[in-house]
Amino acid sequence: MKVKNNLNEIMVERNLSYRQLERMTGVSHTMIHKICMGDTDPTQTTMILIAKGLKMKVIDVFNLEY
């Protein structure tokens, strides 16, 4: 299963760096970068942490492709 995400676009819109998002979510900046680049699929827990940190719904940040 591949996870598409809007994370990079959201970060650009909000002018957030990887390190700023790391502080907001508790997810490492390295993992955030890998998710943005599509190098790795986030776990369910990671998706929830990122969405909560952004004060958004998971579905607004991540979309699952079957």
C-alpha positions as CSV (number, residue, x, y, z in Angstrom):
1,M,0.0,0.0,0.0
2,K,1.4,3.4,-1.0
3,V,0.6,6.5,1.0
4,K,0.3,9.8,-1.0
5,N,0.5,12.9,1.1
6,N,0.1,16.6,0.9
7,L,2.6,17.2,3.6
8,N,5.1,19.1,1.5
9,E,2.5,21.4,0.1
10,I,1.1,22.1,3.7
11,M,4.6,22.8,4.9
12,V,5.2,25.3,2.1
13,E,1.8,27.0,2.7
14,R,2.5,27.4,6.4
15,N,6.2,28.2,5.8
16,L,7.3,25.4,8.1
17,S,10.8,23.8,8.1
18,Y,11.3,20.1,8.8
19,R,12.7,21.0,12.3
20,Q,9.7,23.2,13.1
21,L,7.3,20.4,12.2
22,E,9.5,18.0,14.3
23,R,8.9,20.3,17.3
24,M,5.2,20.5,16.6
25,T,4.7,16.7,16.1
26,G,7.4,14.8,17.9
27,V,8.3,13.1,14.7
28,S,12.0,13.4,13.7
29,H,12.9,15.8,10.9
30,T,14.6,13.0,9.1
31,M,11.4,10.9,9.1
32,I,9.4,13.9,8.0
33,H,11.8,14.5,5.1
34,K,11.6,10.9,4.0
35,I,7.8,11.0,4.1
36,C,7.7,14.2,2.0
37,M,10.1,12.8,-0.5
38,G,8.0,9.5,-0.8
39,D,11.0,7.5,0.4
40,T,9.0,5.8,3.2
41,D,5.4,5.3,4.1
42,P,4.5,6.6,7.6
43,T,3.0,4.3,10.2
44,Q,-0.6,5.0,11.4
45,T,0.8,6.5,14.6
46,T,3.1,8.8,12.7
47,M,0.3,10.0,10.4
48,I,-1.8,10.8,13.5
49,L,1.0,12.6,15.2
50,I,1.7,14.8,12.1
51,A,-2.0,15.5,11.6
52,K,-2.5,16.5,15.3
53,G,0.6,18.7,15.2
54,L,-0.8,20.5,12.1
55,K,-4.3,20.6,13.7
56,M,-5.7,18.8,10.7
57,K,-7.5,15.6,10.0
58,V,-5.3,12.6,8.9
59,I,-7.3,12.3,5.7
60,D,-6.5,15.9,4.8
61,V,-2.7,15.2,5.0
62,F,-2.5,11.6,3.9
63,N,-4.4,9.6,1.3
64,L,-4.0,5.8,1.0
65,E,-3.8,4.2,-2.5
66,Y,-4.8,0.6,-2.8
